[in-house]
Amino acid sequence: MTTELARTGASSDLVISADQTFWTDKQKAALVQLGVANASNADLAVFFHQSVRTGLDPFAKQIYMIERQGKQTIQTGIDGFRLIARRAVNATGESLGYEETLWCGSDGVWRDIWLDPQPPAAAKVVVVRDGNRYPAVALFSEYAATKRDGTLTGMWLSKPALMLAKCAEALALRKAFPLDLSGLYTSDEMQSSDTAPVAEWRAGSVAGELVESSDDAELPGQTSIDDAAQNNGAGPVSDADAEAVLPGDAVDGRTT
């Protein structure tokens, strides 16, 4: 029996077999084509272990390794996290759910929709695993990605509430599923590690919840991969959707 991590219909050379303990030469060549460069055998061994452990497919860009500031970091997307969590509860018969996503400004007042033209100071997500609550708070000042001139980049400029909520969700999922998600981070969390810190939008203290720190990461909000589109737990996750909407996200003035 094989552990099929390759995309359906892909070459069998990219399928990881059950008795395999390291990448084959053809798999390593494919990883190089996908951007895995300058990685030591030790780094590749860790990446192999995480790919097998999570069941995510590196050749479908569900999980990958990227060099950040001279260190190899294993990354995935928020949908990869969702898929891993769903598979975990399906295997154990547990339940999985979310409370309403909340945002607040520097006043510390939590709101279930963010309509202010300025970015929120913080986002809070609570994952509920088998009746147990796992809350997490992400601060905009710690996660927002900026250009060299200090201005916000890409999605952090156009959809700051969504991006911050995805970082908070990743924190909450890691708390709820430590055995499944330890050592994995999302690309949304990691973007700030490559840029200057955000001087504006300092939140100060956030009322009502202990703020989740990044003590478990070597970089602020260390992360994972390109977002994947499917998160219903059935079949492989695609690499298409970097804008997956959370339950309770504010989108064009509406809460989904």
C-alpha positions in Angstrom: 0.0 0.0 0.0 1.4 3.4 -0.8 1.0 6.8 0.7 -0.2 8.8 -2.3 0.9 12.4 -1.9 1.2 13.1 -5.6 -1.6 14.9 -7.4 -4.1 12.5 -9.1 -2.9 11.6 -12.5 0.7 12.7 -11.9 3.7 10.6 -12.6 4.1 7.6 -10.3 7.7 8.8 -9.8 6.3 11.5 -7.4 4.3 9.1 -5.3 5.8 8.5 -1.8 5.6 4.8 -1.0 4.8 3.4 2.4 8.3 1.9 2.9 10.1 5.1 1.7 12.3 6.9 4.2 13.7 9.8 2.0 13.1 11.6 -1.3 14.1 9.7 -4.4 16.4 11.4 -6.9 13.5 12.1 -9.2 11.5 13.6 -6.3 14.4 15.8 -5.3 14.7 17.0 -8.9 11.0 17.9 -8.8 11.4 19.8 -5.5 14.3 21.8 -7.0 12.0 22.8 -9.9 9.4 23.9 -7.3 11.9 26.2 -5.6 13.5 24.0 -2.9 17.1 25.1 -3.2 20.1 25.2 -1.0 18.5 22.7 1.4 20.7 20.3 3.3 19.9 16.6 3.6 18.9 17.2 7.2 16.4 20.0 6.0 15.1 17.6 3.3 14.6 14.8 5.9 12.5 17.1 8.1 10.5 18.2 5.0 10.0 14.6 4.1 8.8 13.8 7.6 6.3 16.7 7.6 4.9 15.8 4.2 4.2 12.2 5.2 2.9 13.2 8.7 0.5 15.8 7.4 -0.5 14.0 4.2 -0.1 17.2 2.2 1.4 17.0 -1.3 4.5 19.1 -2.0 4.2 18.4 -5.7 0.8 20.0 -5.7 2.1 22.9 -3.7 0.0 22.0 -0.6 3.2 22.1 1.5 6.6 23.4 0.7 9.9 24.5 2.1 11.3 28.0 1.5 14.5 29.7 2.7 13.9 32.7 4.9 16.8 34.7 6.3 19.1 31.8 5.7 16.9 29.2 7.4 14.6 26.6 5.7 11.0 27.0 6.8 8.2 24.5 6.1 5.1 26.3 5.0 1.5 25.6 4.1 -1.7 27.7 3.8 -4.7 28.1 6.0 -6.6 25.6 3.9 -3.8 23.1 4.6 -4.3 23.7 8.3 -8.1 23.3 7.9 -7.6 20.0 6.0 -5.3 18.6 8.6 -7.6 19.5 11.4 -10.6 18.0 9.6 -8.8 14.7 8.9 -7.7 14.6 12.6 -11.3 14.8 13.9 -12.6 12.5 11.2 -10.1 9.9 12.4 -11.0 10.3 16.1 -14.8 10.9 15.8 -14.5 14.3 17.5 -16.4 17.5 16.5 -14.8 20.6 15.1 -16.3 24.1 14.9 -15.6 27.8 15.2 -17.0 30.6 17.2 -17.7 33.9 15.5 -14.6 35.7 14.2 -14.0 39.0 16.0 -12.0 42.1 15.3 -11.1 45.1 17.5 -9.4 48.5 17.2 -7.1 50.1 19.8 -10.1 50.5 22.1 -10.2 46.8 22.7 -13.9 46.5 21.8 -14.6 43.3 19.9 -16.8 43.5 16.8 -18.2 40.7 14.6 -17.7 42.7 11.5 -14.9 45.2 10.6 -16.2 48.2 8.6 -13.6 50.8 9.5 -11.4 51.9 6.6 -8.4 51.6 8.9 -7.0 48.1 9.6 -8.2 46.4 12.8 -5.7 46.3 15.7 -6.4 42.6 16.4 -8.5 39.6 15.4 -9.7 36.7 17.5 -10.6 33.2 16.4 -11.9 30.4 18.7 -11.6 26.9 17.5 -13.9 24.4 19.3 -12.6 20.8 19.3 -14.9 18.3 20.8 -16.4 21.0 23.0 -13.1 22.4 24.2 -12.4 26.1 23.3 -9.0 27.2 21.9 -8.9 31.0 21.5 -6.2 32.9 19.8 -5.6 36.6 19.1 -3.4 38.0 16.4 -2.1 41.6 16.5 -1.9 43.6 13.3 1.3 45.1 14.4 2.9 41.7 14.6 1.7 40.1 11.4 1.1 42.8 8.7 3.5 42.7 5.8 5.1 45.9 4.6 7.3 47.1 1.8 10.7 48.7 2.5 9.0 52.1 2.7 6.7 50.8 5.5 3.5 50.7 3.4 1.3 47.6 3.5 1.7 45.0 0.8 -0.8 43.3 -1.4 -3.6 41.6 0.5 -2.6 43.3 3.7 -3.5 46.6 2.1 -6.7 45.5 0.3 -8.1 43.0 2.8 -6.4 43.5 6.2 -9.3 42.1 8.3 -9.3 38.9 6.3 -5.5 38.4 6.5 -5.4 39.1 10.2 -8.3 36.7 10.8 -6.4 34.0 8.9 -3.4 34.5 11.1 -5.5 34.2 14.2 -7.2 31.1 12.9 -3.8 29.5 12.3 -2.8 30.2 15.9 -6.0 28.7 17.2 -5.7 25.6 15.1 -2.1 25.0 16.2 -3.4 25.3 19.8 -6.2 22.9 19.2 -4.1 20.4 17.1 -0.6 20.5 18.5 0.3 17.0 17.5 -0.8 17.6 13.9 0.4 21.1 13.3 3.5 21.6 15.4 6.4 22.9 13.3 4.0 24.1 10.6 3.2 27.8 9.8 1.1 29.6 7.2 2.4 32.0 4.6 0.1 34.7 6.0 1.8 34.5 9.3 5.3 34.5 7.8 5.0 37.5 5.5 6.0 40.0 8.2 9.3 38.2 8.8 10.6 39.3 5.5 9.7 43.0 6.0 10.1 45.9 8.3 7.9 45.9 11.4 4.6 47.9 11.2 5.0 51.1 13.2 1.4 52.2 12.8 -1.7 50.5 14.1 -0.1 49.6 17.5 -2.9 47.9 19.4 -1.6 48.3 23.0 -3.4 45.9 25.3 -6.4 44.0 23.9 -9.3 43.6 26.4 -10.9 40.4 27.2 -8.4 37.8 26.0 -4.8 36.9 26.6 -2.9 37.7 23.4 -1.2 34.7 21.8 2.5 35.2 21.6 4.9 33.8 19.0 7.1 32.2 21.7 6.6 28.9 19.9 8.1 30.3 16.7 11.6 31.4 16.0 10.2 34.2 13.8 7.2 36.3 14.4 4.3 34.2 13.3 6.4 31.7 11.3 4.4 30.1 8.5 3.4 27.8 5.8 2.5 27.7 2.2 0.4 29.0 -0.6 -3.3 28.8 0.3 -5.2 25.9 -1.0 -8.8 26.0 -2.2 -10.4 22.9 -1.0 -10.9 22.5 2.8 -13.8 20.1 3.2 -11.5 17.2 4.0 -12.2 15.3 0.8 -9.4 14.9 -1.7 -6.3 17.0 -2.2 -6.1 20.7 -1.5 -5.4 22.8 -4.6 -3.0 25.7 -4.6 -5.3 28.2 -6.2 -7.0 30.2 -3.4 -5.0 32.7 -1.4 -8.2 34.5 -0.4 -10.2 31.8 1.4 -12.9 33.4 3.5 -13.3 32.5 7.1 -16.7 32.0 8.8 -17.4 35.5 10.1 -15.1 37.3 7.7 -15.9 40.8 6.7 -16.1 40.9 2.9 -17.3 44.1 1.1 -19.1 45.1 4.3 -20.8 41.8 4.8 -20.1 39.0 7.3 -19.9 35.5 5.7 
